[in-house]
Amino acid sequence: MRGAEAPSTQSGRGRRLLGAAAAVFVLLATLAGGAVWVGWRFHTDPGPLSEPLTMVVPRGAGVAAIAELLAEKGVIEQPLVFRASARIQDLPLKAGEYRFEPGISQRNVMLKMFKGEVVVRRLTVPEGLTAFEILALLDATEGLEDKVSQSPPEGSLLPETYHFSWGDGRPEMVDRMRAGMSRTLDELWEGRQPNLPLAGKEQALVLASIVERETGIDRERPHVAAVFLNRLRKGIKLQSDPTVIYGLSDRTGRLDRALTKDDLARPNPWNTYLIDGLPPSPIANPGRAAINAVLHPAASDDLFFVADGTGGHAFAKTLADHNRNVAKWRKIEKARKTGAAE
């Protein structure tokens, strides 16, 4: 009888072992599921950030370093969960400057960095700066990298507002400015007025740079352009003070003093009181409006202009009228100096 009972006993033990194993599996599965659920909550719930934050993720940083940096800045709470999620999903995270809003979840932080939704910065290049001044502006702009090894040709950079991201290169910004000027000059030259006394678009650029430095008033640019074009037609020297300054200032375009009669008599390639016609190169980087003014000048026979004391200029057709305007300007200058002295 005992021999007949052995199989039943062994079968019962097997069932108990299987049951125990199943219980352990269920427990482990429950624990694993709980851990996944907790991890998912950490991943998708609002994060700890209490106010907007802008931060830079450096180039070359791996997932672990990025997770620690985000935790250090208070953007996320669980760097281990962040690391695990990024690796499980195989999401490459891009470097750059990011802005995170309060309460952003780890999931949305990760998606923002995966998509490369970096902060877009703005750089405004004013009209009339020289190449020297634009390079100085680029050097002082936070977020740009690398130096420009060679100064671009004067007049080749288009003044306007440029968008860039943290880590963009200064040489690439210069390339964009040069491409912008080339496109703008080509476009405007095609639509120019006929019979302009200009040999080509390069001369238009030279004259536009002079107009740009002579006046910052939009409505005056076509009138100033007309004066210089009239003088070119008649073979009269341009006699533009900014061209003299450019030559005297080692092409920086700025003097820390007023021009003198000796300056006007001092030879340099850009001194339009001494040379005939246009100088050999632009004296600044003109904007679109100045180029357009040269190619679409005002209808005017004027040959002269001088400051009028209001920020603008008084124009004249004859030297006699011009001399009267100059005399008025001298009185204004004298009154200002007297008032300042008092």
C-alpha positions in Angstrom: 0.0 0.0 0.0 2.8 2.5 0.8 4.4 2.0 -2.6 1.1 3.0 -4.3 1.0 6.4 -2.4 4.4 7.7 -3.5 3.3 9.2 -6.9 0.5 11.1 -5.3 2.8 12.7 -2.7 5.3 13.7 -5.4 2.6 15.2 -7.5 1.3 17.3 -4.6 4.8 18.6 -3.9 5.2 19.6 -7.5 1.9 21.5 -7.5 2.9 23.3 -4.3 6.3 24.3 -5.9 4.5 25.5 -9.0 2.1 27.5 -6.9 4.9 29.1 -4.9 6.7 30.0 -8.1 3.6 31.5 -9.6 3.1 33.5 -6.4 6.6 34.8 -6.6 6.2 35.7 -10.3 3.0 37.5 -9.5 4.7 39.4 -6.7 7.7 40.3 -8.8 5.4 41.4 -11.7 3.4 43.5 -9.3 6.5 45.1 -7.9 7.9 45.7 -11.4 4.6 47.1 -12.5 4.5 49.3 -9.4 8.0 50.5 -10.1 7.1 51.3 -13.8 4.0 53.1 -12.6 6.0 55.2 -10.1 8.6 55.9 -12.8 6.0 56.9 -15.3 4.4 59.2 -12.7 7.8 60.9 -12.1 8.2 61.2 -15.8 4.8 62.7 -16.6 3.7 64.6 -13.5 4.5 68.3 -13.2 8.1 68.9 -12.2 9.6 71.0 -9.4 10.4 74.1 -11.3 8.7 77.1 -9.7 9.6 79.9 -12.1 10.8 80.1 -15.7 14.4 79.1 -16.3 16.8 79.6 -19.2 19.9 77.4 -19.2 22.6 76.1 -21.5 23.2 72.5 -22.1 26.9 72.3 -23.3 28.0 70.5 -26.4 29.3 66.9 -25.8 27.2 66.4 -22.6 25.9 62.8 -22.3 22.5 61.8 -20.9 23.9 61.3 -17.4 25.5 64.7 -17.3 22.4 66.3 -18.7 20.2 64.6 -16.1 22.4 65.8 -13.3 22.5 69.3 -14.7 18.7 69.5 -15.0 18.4 68.2 -11.4 20.9 70.7 -10.1 19.0 73.5 -11.8 15.7 72.3 -10.2 14.1 71.4 -13.5 13.6 67.7 -12.7 13.5 65.7 -9.5 14.6 62.2 -10.5 17.8 62.2 -12.7 17.9 58.3 -12.6 14.3 58.1 -14.0 15.3 60.7 -16.6 18.4 58.8 -17.7 16.5 55.5 -17.8 13.7 56.9 -19.9 16.0 58.6 -22.3 17.9 55.4 -22.9 14.9 53.1 -23.1 13.4 55.4 -25.7 16.7 55.9 -27.4 16.2 59.7 -27.6 19.3 61.7 -28.6 19.2 65.0 -26.6 20.6 68.1 -28.3 22.8 70.7 -26.7 21.9 74.4 -26.7 20.1 77.1 -24.8 16.6 76.1 -23.5 13.9 77.9 -21.7 11.8 75.8 -19.3 8.4 76.9 -17.9 7.3 76.3 -14.3 6.0 72.8 -13.6 7.3 71.3 -16.9 7.4 67.5 -16.7 10.4 65.3 -17.3 8.7 64.0 -20.4 8.3 67.4 -21.9 11.8 68.4 -20.9 13.1 65.4 -22.8 10.9 66.0 -25.8 12.0 69.7 -26.0 15.6 68.6 -26.0 15.0 65.8 -28.5 13.4 68.2 -30.9 16.1 70.9 -30.3 13.6 73.6 -29.4 16.3 76.0 -28.4 15.9 79.7 -27.5 16.0 81.9 -30.6 18.1 85.0 -30.0 18.1 88.3 -32.0 21.0 90.5 -33.1 20.2 93.9 -34.7 22.9 95.4 -36.9 22.2 99.1 -37.3 22.6 100.7 -40.7 25.8 102.6 -41.4 28.3 100.7 -39.2 31.7 99.9 -40.7 32.9 96.3 -41.0 35.2 97.1 -38.0 32.1 98.1 -35.9 30.1 95.1 -36.9 32.8 92.7 -36.0 33.1 94.5 -32.6 29.3 94.0 -32.2 29.6 90.3 -33.0 32.5 89.9 -30.5 30.3 91.5 -27.8 27.2 89.3 -28.5 26.7 86.7 -25.9 26.1 83.2 -27.2 28.1 83.4 -30.4 31.3 81.4 -30.7 34.6 81.5 -32.6 36.4 84.5 -34.0 36.2 86.0 -37.5 39.7 85.4 -38.9 39.6 88.0 -41.7 37.7 91.3 -41.9 35.0 91.2 -44.6 35.1 93.8 -47.4 33.6 97.1 -46.4 30.0 97.4 -47.5 29.5 93.7 -48.0 27.4 93.1 -44.8 23.7 93.8 -44.8 22.4 95.6 -41.7 19.2 94.0 -40.4 17.9 91.8 -37.5 19.4 88.3 -37.5 18.1 85.3 -35.4 20.6 82.9 -34.0 20.9 80.2 -31.3 23.4 79.8 -28.5 26.6 78.3 -29.9 26.3 79.6 -33.5 29.5 80.8 -35.0 30.5 84.4 -35.7 32.0 83.4 -39.1 28.6 81.9 -40.1 26.9 85.1 -39.0 29.2 87.1 -41.3 28.5 84.7 -44.1 24.7 85.3 -43.7 25.2 89.1 -43.7 27.3 88.9 -46.9 24.7 86.7 -48.6 22.0 89.1 -47.5 23.8 92.1 -49.0 24.5 90.3 -52.2 20.8 89.3 -52.6 19.6 92.8 -51.7 21.9 94.6 -54.1 21.1 92.2 -57.0 17.4 92.6 -56.4 17.4 96.4 -56.1 19.9 96.9 -59.0 17.5 95.1 -61.4 14.7 97.6 -60.6 16.8 100.8 -60.7 15.9 104.0 -62.5 17.4 104.3 -65.9 20.3 106.7 -66.8 22.0 106.7 -63.5 25.6 107.9 -63.6 26.8 104.6 -62.1 29.0 102.1 -63.8 27.6 99.1 -61.9 26.0 97.9 -58.7 29.3 98.1 -56.9 29.3 101.9 -57.4 25.7 102.1 -56.2 26.9 100.4 -53.0 29.7 102.9 -52.6 27.3 105.8 -53.0 24.7 104.2 -50.7 27.3 104.0 -48.0 28.0 107.7 -48.3 24.2 108.5 -48.2 23.8 106.3 -45.2 26.5 108.2 -43.2 25.3 111.6 -44.4 21.7 111.3 -43.0 19.7 109.0 -40.8 16.4 110.5 -41.8 14.4 108.2 -44.1 12.7 110.9 -46.1 16.0 112.7 -46.8 17.9 109.7 -48.3 16.5 110.1 -51.8 17.2 113.8 -51.8 20.7 113.4 -50.5 21.3 110.7 -53.1 20.0 113.0 -55.8 22.5 115.7 -54.8 25.5 113.3 -55.1 24.2 111.9 -58.4 23.8 115.4 -59.8 27.3 116.2 -58.8 28.6 113.0 -60.5 26.8 114.0 -63.7 28.4 117.4 -63.7 31.8 116.3 -62.7 31.7 118.2 -59.4 33.6 116.7 -56.4 31.3 115.0 -53.9 32.9 116.8 -50.9 31.4 114.5 -48.3 32.8 114.8 -44.8 32.1 111.1 -43.8 34.4 110.0 -46.6 37.2 112.1 -45.2 36.6 110.7 -41.7 36.7 107.1 -43.0 40.2 107.7 -44.5 41.5 109.5 -41.4 40.2 106.9 -38.9 42.0 103.9 -40.3 38.6 102.8 -41.8 36.8 102.6 -38.4 34.6 105.4 -39.5 34.8 107.4 -36.2 36.8 110.4 -35.1 36.8 111.7 -31.5 37.0 115.3 -32.7 35.5 117.6 -35.4 37.0 117.8 -38.8 39.3 120.7 -39.6 40.3 122.5 -42.8 43.6 120.7 -42.6 41.8 117.4 -42.6 39.9 118.3 -45.7 43.2 119.2 -47.4 45.0 116.0 -46.3 45.2 113.4 -49.1 43.7 109.9 -48.7 42.0 107.7 -51.2 38.6 108.4 -49.6 38.9 112.2 -49.4 36.2 113.3 -51.8 37.2 117.0 -51.4 40.4 116.0 -53.4 39.5 113.0 -55.5 37.1 113.0 -58.5 34.0 110.9 -58.4 33.4 108.1 -56.0 36.0 106.8 -53.5 37.6 103.3 -54.1 35.3 101.4 -51.7 32.2 101.9 -49.5 32.8 103.7 -46.3 30.2 101.8 -44.3 27.6 99.0 -44.7 24.4 100.7 -46.0 20.9 99.4 -45.4 18.3 98.5 -47.9 16.7 102.0 -47.8 19.9 103.8 -48.6 20.6 101.5 -51.5 17.1 102.0 -52.8 17.5 105.8 -52.4 20.5 105.8 -54.7 18.8 103.7 -57.3 15.5 105.7 -57.0 16.7 109.3 -56.2 14.4 112.2 -55.7 13.6 114.4 -58.7 15.8 117.4 -57.8 18.4 119.8 -59.4 20.0 120.5 -56.0 23.8 120.3 -55.8 24.4 121.2 -52.1 23.1 120.5 -48.6 24.2 121.5 -45.1 22.8 120.8 -41.6 19.8 122.9 -40.7 20.0 122.6 -36.9 16.9 120.3 -36.6 18.7 117.1 -37.3 18.0 117.4 -41.0 19.5 119.3 -43.9 18.9 122.5 -46.0 19.2 121.9 -49.7 20.2 124.3 -52.5 20.7 124.5 -56.2 23.2 127.3 -56.3 26.4 128.1 -54.4 24.9 131.4 -53.3 21.9 129.8 -51.7 24.1 127.1 -50.2 26.4 129.8 -48.6 23.3 131.4 -47.1 22.3 128.1 -45.6 25.8 127.6 -44.3 25.7 131.0 -42.6 22.5 130.1 -40.9 24.0 126.9 -39.7 27.1 128.7 -38.4 24.9 131.0 -36.3 23.1 128.0 -34.9 26.4 126.3 -34.0 27.7 129.6 -32.4 24.5 130.0 -30.3 24.8 126.4 -29.1 28.4 126.8 -28.1 27.6 130.1 -26.3 24.7 128.4 -24.5 26.8 125.5 -23.5 29.5 127.8 -22.2 27.0 129.7 -20.1 
